[in-house]
Amino acid sequence: MKHFMRMVVQVWFYFYCVCVWRFLKFILRKLTGRCELQRICYNNKPGAGRSLKIETSLKASKNKLLQTAVTVHPDAIEKTIEDIMALKNVNVDTNPQLSVSLQACLLQIVGYRNLTLEVERLRREAYDADNNQHEEMLHQLWKLLKPGVPLEARISKQWCEIGFQGDDPKTDFRGMGLLGLCNLVYFAEKENASALQILSDSLQPKSRDVGKDDFSKTSKLEWEMKKFDKSIGYSFAIVGINITDLAYNLLISGALKTHLYNVAPESPTLHHFQQTFCFLMQEFHKFWIEEDPLDIMEFNRVRTKFYKRILKQLQNTDMALCPHFAASEGLVNL
């Protein structure tokens, strides 16, 4: 009975809030002479703050035209905006800025949805050793990370030198599919100096304190081995695939909208997603060093802590993660 009453109260509160909100929107429309979409576009600067509010407003609408506006084909955006303007009785001649602002918002909203579909398609595409394109990408990754070092064989322990677990990298792509490989190649190509430095760091030994008692009981050679018996880092490629999973989860959950709406004046693309991956790789490497874990067994703890930090940053609607991009203030005022 107690649970039933709680459910009744929650349902009543929901409908109460909906009714109050619709009443407030009606009052604001009468007082300002502007519909909700106009108020959002005119009172918010370009970027995530504005696009997120437009998206919420459209999805919450009772009108089917407005509800489906967030899922239209990019080529149909202009026609959709014309229909919205007509539905809201907005004069295009006296309100030219509204259609321009709505177009910018819808390009971002629809583009984000299409980006998630593209990323999901890559994730679901399994690595195929019989696919020449897949094999070429894998060999390109080797050449970018090990310049001047020939790969002795396709199946080789050499792959461990760039952070794969075994002698055949294809087994490591099972979780993220081709998306993991695409991101690694993009990072190694576009941020080559950074990728090479991180790879080098991940292979460096990690010094630890050895007491005098330990030193007295061991030879000089054994002491040197004890002093540098742990790696500073991790398996580069495996962590890259893991960070791909992290970026994928941020994208699918919608958390990455804040960043992408602030850095992509129009439609977010795979290019934006992969640059975000590059940023996350660089930031995770710095975070890993700051955390100073004892060994790789602490990876999940460090990753979880890093993920929470990124999520917290993305709660700020002005946040643009990548330093390569300007924040929303730098966007064209569409």
Order of alpha helices (4+ residues) and beta strands (2+ residues): alpha-alpha-alpha-alpha-alpha-alpha-alpha-alpha-alpha-beta-alpha-alpha-beta-alpha-alpha-alpha-alpha
